[in-house]
Amino acid sequence: MKHGDISSEAAPGGENIFSCDEADVSSADHLVVMVNGILGSSADWKFAAEQFVKSLPDRVFVHRSERNAASQTLDGVDVMGERLSQEVLEVIKQKPNLHKISFVAHSVGGLVARYAIGRLYRPPKENTEDLSVENCEEGKATIGGLIPMNFIAVATPHLGSRGNKQVPFLFGVSALEKAAVLVIHWIFRRTGRHLFLTDNDEGKPPLLKRMLEDDGDCYFMSALRSFHRRVTYSNVGYDHIVGWRTSSIRRNTELPKWEDSVNEKYPHVVYEERCKACDFDQDLTSSNDTKDVEEELVTGLSRVSWEKVDVKDHNLHTDGADEKRVQNEHRKKEGVMPCTRSCKRVVKAYFLF
């Protein structure tokens, strides 16, 4: 199907977006996988996918994942991660000219993508067994046989949602937060257990803690480390579901003071930070106390470098009915989740090819 300069086609588990120009399609060797969040769908990434292709027609081939949509997003991070990994392999198999791979994921989709890359990771010594061995560089680790470039998480609850003020609409009230831990699985099922770290599969630690290490044939941290760039986009306000601390992988004392704008081209960017990898030697699966668990998650994820971009959408400075109306208009117009609209506009600015 053609839309101006852009074509789209149904693909295994999703939709591919690419240039109408055959010459562009033949030269586009960078697969960009876009993953939606909880109760979302691939439509949430429609605007961003089209902008990627319009701006970089001869470089990117975008796949909007649809295998985890609507109620399927309640099945758990691991189940969704398995589906996504299979979906990505099917896309790669159909497009033999692909050489590089990046992930751009929203909300819980960022956790799903982290799980999926752990399944797709191939250490250098295993590349010869991969289906896409012709795309591999000698001595390089790959994701599904492709060179990992960018892992971009938009408003993703990397530290879970259990800690104080990690879910802003609970207002930091301890009683409400404790109640949420007890009832969240009734609403968000297995995914809710993963987010609030109450899962206990066969006596194992919560999944988010296990994802701090390589676990059997899931190379969670090796995969994350293999990407040339890791970026978090976080809303400093007006995100009622995912708190600033959890989406930016920071301790409360590390939240920066920000100004209304530090970037003339992207005025909604209010703070930028490049964090080097820190080497910590500690047991990452020893405690179930909320504060200790959050510290373990921050420490574990800080073992790789991150670029952290904090944003504030100045168009959502309204309250009540006005805010809801503005958000609905944005969603209809652009096909994106309103709370991360500004994040998605600057994704391309930090993309590495």
C-alpha positions as CSV (number, residue, x, y, z in Angstrom):
1,M,0.0,0.0,0.0
2,K,1.4,3.4,-1.0
3,H,1.0,6.7,0.9
4,G,2.8,9.4,-1.0
5,D,6.5,8.6,-0.9
6,I,6.0,5.7,1.6
7,S,4.9,2.1,1.1
8,S,3.7,-0.4,3.6
9,E,3.0,-4.1,3.6
10,A,1.7,-6.7,6.0
11,A,4.6,-8.7,7.6
12,P,4.9,-11.6,10.0
13,G,3.3,-10.2,13.2
14,G,3.3,-6.6,12.1
15,E,3.7,-4.0,9.3
16,N,6.7,-3.0,7.3
17,I,7.2,0.7,6.3
18,F,9.6,1.6,3.6
19,S,10.3,4.0,0.7
20,C,8.4,3.7,-2.6
21,D,11.6,4.1,-4.5
22,E,13.0,0.6,-5.4
23,A,16.6,2.0,-5.3
24,D,16.0,3.2,-1.7
25,V,14.6,-0.1,-0.7
26,S,17.5,-2.0,-2.1
27,S,20.0,0.2,-0.2
28,A,18.1,0.4,3.1
29,D,20.0,-2.1,5.3
30,H,19.0,-0.9,8.7
31,L,16.0,-2.6,10.4
32,V,14.2,-0.4,12.9
33,V,11.8,-2.4,15.1
34,M,9.1,-0.3,16.9
35,V,7.4,-1.8,19.9
36,N,4.2,-0.5,21.6
37,G,3.4,-0.4,25.3
38,I,0.8,-1.9,27.5
39,L,-2.7,-2.0,25.9
40,G,-1.3,-0.3,22.9
41,S,-0.8,-1.3,19.3
42,S,1.4,-0.7,16.3
43,A,-0.8,2.4,15.5
44,D,1.0,4.1,18.4
45,W,4.1,4.3,16.2
46,K,2.5,5.1,12.9
47,F,3.6,8.8,12.8
48,A,7.2,8.1,14.0
49,A,7.6,5.2,11.5
50,E,6.5,7.3,8.6
51,Q,8.8,10.2,9.7
52,F,11.8,7.8,9.9
53,V,11.3,6.6,6.3
54,K,10.5,10.1,4.9
55,S,13.8,11.4,6.4
56,L,16.0,8.4,5.7
57,P,14.4,6.6,2.8
58,D,17.6,4.9,1.6
59,R,18.8,3.9,5.0
60,V,16.0,2.4,7.1
61,F,13.4,-0.3,6.8
62,V,10.9,0.1,9.7
63,H,8.9,-2.8,11.2
64,R,6.0,-1.9,13.5
65,S,5.4,-4.9,15.7
66,E,1.8,-6.0,16.1
67,R,2.3,-9.4,17.7
68,N,1.7,-7.9,21.2
69,A,-1.3,-5.6,21.1
70,A,-4.3,-4.8,23.3
71,S,-5.0,-7.5,25.8
72,Q,-2.0,-9.5,24.6
73,T,0.2,-7.0,26.4
74,L,-1.1,-8.4,29.7
75,D,0.4,-11.8,29.1
76,G,3.7,-11.0,30.7
77,V,7.1,-9.4,29.7
78,D,8.6,-12.8,29.0
79,V,5.7,-14.2,26.9
80,M,5.7,-11.0,24.9
81,G,9.4,-11.0,24.5
82,E,9.3,-14.5,23.1
83,R,6.7,-13.5,20.6
84,L,8.7,-10.4,19.6
85,S,11.9,-12.4,19.1
86,Q,10.2,-14.8,16.8
87,E,8.6,-11.9,14.9
88,V,11.9,-10.2,14.4
89,L,13.6,-13.4,13.1
90,E,10.8,-13.9,10.6
91,V,11.2,-10.3,9.3
92,I,15.0,-10.8,9.0
93,K,14.5,-14.0,7.1
94,Q,12.3,-12.3,4.5
95,K,14.7,-9.4,4.0
96,P,18.2,-10.8,3.4
97,N,19.7,-7.4,2.5
98,L,19.4,-6.2,6.2
99,H,22.7,-5.6,8.0
100,K,21.9,-3.5,11.1
101,I,19.2,-3.5,13.7
102,S,17.8,-1.0,16.2
103,F,14.8,-1.1,18.6
104,V,12.6,1.9,19.5
105,A,10.1,0.9,22.2
106,H,7.5,2.6,24.3
107,S,6.7,2.0,27.9
108,V,6.4,-1.7,28.8
109,G,7.5,-2.4,25.2
110,G,11.0,-1.3,26.3
111,L,11.1,-4.2,28.8
112,V,9.7,-6.6,26.1
113,A,12.4,-5.5,23.7
114,R,15.1,-6.0,26.4
115,Y,13.8,-9.6,26.9
116,A,13.6,-10.2,23.1
117,I,17.2,-9.1,22.4
118,G,18.3,-11.4,25.1
119,R,16.8,-14.2,23.1
120,L,18.1,-12.9,19.8
121,Y,21.7,-12.3,21.0
122,R,24.4,-14.4,19.3
123,P,27.9,-14.3,20.9
124,P,30.7,-14.0,18.3
125,K,31.5,-17.7,18.4
126,E,27.9,-18.6,17.5
127,N,27.5,-16.3,14.5
128,T,28.4,-19.1,12.1
129,E,25.3,-21.0,13.1
130,D,22.9,-18.0,12.6
131,L,20.4,-17.9,9.7
132,S,21.8,-14.5,8.6
133,V,25.5,-15.3,8.8
134,E,26.2,-13.5,5.6
135,N,25.4,-10.2,7.4
136,C,27.7,-10.8,10.3
137,E,31.0,-9.2,10.9
138,E,33.8,-11.5,12.1
139,G,34.3,-11.3,15.8
140,K,31.1,-9.3,16.4
141,A,28.1,-10.2,18.6
142,T,24.8,-9.9,16.8
143,I,21.1,-9.6,17.4
144,G,19.4,-12.2,15.1
145,G,22.4,-12.1,12.9
146,L,22.4,-8.3,12.5
147,I,24.7,-5.7,13.9
148,P,23.1,-4.0,17.0
149,M,23.1,-0.2,16.7
150,N,20.5,1.7,18.8
151,F,18.3,0.6,21.7
152,I,15.9,3.4,22.4
153,A,13.4,3.2,25.3
154,V,10.7,5.8,25.5
155,A,9.0,6.2,29.0
156,T,10.0,2.6,29.9
157,P,9.6,1.5,33.6
158,H,13.1,0.0,33.8
159,L,13.0,-0.1,37.6
160,G,9.5,-1.4,37.7
161,S,6.4,0.4,39.1
162,R,6.6,-0.7,42.7
163,G,8.7,2.1,44.3
164,N,7.5,5.3,45.8
165,K,6.1,7.7,43.2
166,Q,7.0,5.3,40.3
167,V,3.3,5.5,39.3
168,P,2.6,9.2,39.5
169,F,-1.2,8.9,39.5
170,L,-1.0,7.2,42.9
171,F,0.4,10.6,44.2
172,G,3.1,8.9,46.3
173,V,0.5,7.9,48.9
174,S,2.0,4.9,50.7
175,A,-1.4,3.2,51.3
176,L,-2.4,3.5,47.6
177,E,1.0,2.2,46.5
178,K,0.7,-0.8,48.9
179,A,-2.8,-1.5,47.7
180,A,-1.7,-1.4,44.1
181,V,0.9,-4.1,44.7
182,L,-1.9,-6.4,46.0
183,V,-4.4,-5.8,43.3
184,I,-2.4,-5.0,40.2
185,H,-2.5,-8.6,38.9
186,W,-6.3,-8.5,38.7
187,I,-6.0,-5.6,36.3
188,F,-2.8,-6.1,34.3
189,R,-2.4,-9.9,35.0
190,R,1.0,-11.4,34.5
191,T,2.5,-8.1,33.2
192,G,1.3,-6.4,36.3
193,R,3.2,-8.9,38.4
194,H,6.3,-8.3,36.4
195,L,6.0,-4.5,36.8
196,F,5.4,-4.6,40.5
197,L,8.1,-7.4,41.0
198,T,5.6,-9.8,42.7
199,D,6.2,-12.7,40.2
200,N,7.8,-15.8,41.7
201,D,8.0,-18.4,39.0
202,E,9.2,-21.7,40.4
203,G,10.8,-19.8,43.3
204,K,12.9,-17.6,41.0
205,P,13.6,-13.9,41.7
206,P,11.3,-11.4,39.9
207,L,11.9,-11.3,36.1
208,L,13.2,-7.7,36.1
209,K,15.9,-8.7,38.5
210,R,16.8,-11.8,36.5
211,M,17.1,-9.5,33.4
212,L,20.1,-7.8,35.0
213,E,22.3,-10.9,34.2
214,D,22.6,-13.4,31.4
215,D,20.2,-16.2,32.4
216,G,20.7,-19.5,30.7
217,D,20.0,-19.0,27.0
218,C,18.7,-15.5,27.6
219,Y,21.7,-13.1,27.2
220,F,19.9,-10.1,28.7
221,M,22.9,-7.9,29.7
222,S,25.3,-9.1,27.0
223,A,22.6,-8.2,24.4
224,L,22.0,-4.8,25.9
225,R,25.7,-4.1,26.1
226,S,26.2,-5.1,22.5
227,F,24.3,-2.1,21.1
228,H,26.4,0.9,20.0
229,R,24.0,3.2,21.7
230,R,21.4,3.0,24.5
231,V,19.0,5.9,25.1
232,T,16.3,6.6,27.6
233,Y,13.6,9.2,26.9
234,S,11.8,10.3,30.0
235,N,9.0,12.7,30.8
236,V,9.8,15.0,33.7
237,G,6.1,15.6,34.2
238,Y,2.6,14.9,32.7
239,D,3.2,11.2,32.5
240,H,0.7,9.7,35.0
241,I,1.7,6.1,34.5
242,V,5.5,5.9,34.3
243,G,7.5,8.0,36.8
244,W,10.6,10.0,35.9
245,R,12.9,8.0,38.1
246,T,12.1,4.6,36.7
247,S,12.1,5.7,33.1
248,S,15.5,7.4,33.4
249,I,17.2,4.7,35.5
250,R,18.1,7.1,38.3
251,R,18.0,7.2,42.1
252,N,15.8,9.9,43.6
253,T,19.0,11.9,44.6
254,E,20.2,11.7,41.0
255,L,17.2,13.4,39.4
256,P,18.6,16.6,37.8
257,K,17.5,20.2,38.0
258,W,16.2,21.1,34.6
259,E,15.5,24.3,32.6
260,D,12.5,24.9,30.3
261,S,14.7,24.3,27.3
262,V,18.3,23.4,26.6
263,N,17.9,22.6,22.9
264,E,16.8,25.3,20.4
265,K,15.8,22.7,17.7
266,Y,13.9,20.6,20.2
267,P,12.5,22.9,22.9
268,H,10.8,20.1,24.8
269,V,14.2,18.6,25.7
270,V,15.0,20.0,29.1
271,Y,18.0,17.9,30.1
272,E,20.5,15.7,28.5
273,E,23.1,13.4,30.2
274,R,25.6,10.9,29.0
275,C,26.3,8.3,31.7
276,K,29.3,6.0,31.5
277,A,29.2,2.4,32.4
278,C,30.0,1.7,36.1
279,D,31.4,-1.7,37.1
280,F,29.8,-2.9,40.3
281,D,30.5,-6.2,42.1
282,Q,27.5,-7.2,44.2
283,D,24.8,-9.8,44.5
284,L,21.9,-8.6,42.3
285,T,19.3,-11.1,43.5
286,S,19.6,-11.1,47.3
287,S,16.8,-8.9,48.6
288,N,13.0,-8.4,48.2
289,D,12.8,-5.1,50.1
290,T,11.4,-2.4,47.7
291,K,14.2,0.1,48.2
292,D,16.9,-2.6,48.0
293,V,15.3,-4.0,44.8
294,E,15.2,-0.6,43.2
295,E,18.8,0.0,44.1
296,E,19.8,-3.4,42.6
297,L,18.0,-2.5,39.4
298,V,19.7,0.9,39.1
299,T,23.1,-0.6,39.9
300,G,22.6,-3.5,37.5
301,L,21.5,-1.4,34.5
302,S,24.2,1.2,35.2
303,R,26.8,-1.4,34.2
304,V,26.2,-0.3,30.6
305,S,26.4,3.3,29.4
306,W,23.2,5.3,28.7
307,E,22.3,8.5,27.1
308,K,19.5,10.1,29.0
309,V,17.2,12.6,27.5
310,D,14.5,14.3,29.7
311,V,11.6,16.0,28.0
312,K,8.6,18.1,28.9
313,D,5.7,18.6,26.5
314,H,4.8,22.3,26.8
315,N,1.6,21.7,24.8
316,L,0.1,19.7,27.7
317,H,0.1,22.5,30.3
318,T,-3.6,22.3,30.8
319,D,-5.8,20.6,33.3
320,G,-9.0,18.5,33.5
321,A,-11.2,18.4,30.4
322,D,-8.8,20.7,28.4
323,E,-5.9,18.3,28.9
324,K,-8.0,15.3,27.9
325,R,-9.2,17.2,24.8
326,V,-5.7,18.2,23.8
327,Q,-4.4,14.7,24.2
328,N,-7.2,13.2,22.2
329,E,-6.5,15.7,19.4
330,H,-2.8,14.8,19.4
331,R,-3.6,11.1,19.2
332,K,-6.0,11.4,16.3
333,K,-3.7,13.6,14.4
334,E,-0.4,11.8,14.8
335,G,-1.2,8.3,15.8
336,V,1.0,8.3,18.9
337,M,0.6,8.1,22.6
338,P,0.1,11.8,23.7
339,C,2.2,11.5,26.9
340,T,5.3,10.6,24.8
341,R,4.6,12.7,21.8
342,S,7.6,15.0,22.4
343,C,9.9,12.1,23.0
344,K,9.1,10.5,19.7
345,R,9.8,13.7,17.8
346,V,13.5,13.7,18.9
347,V,14.2,10.0,18.5
348,K,15.8,10.5,15.1
349,A,18.0,13.3,16.4
350,Y,20.0,10.8,18.5
351,F,19.9,7.9,16.0
352,L,23.2,6.3,15.1
353,F,23.7,4.7,11.7
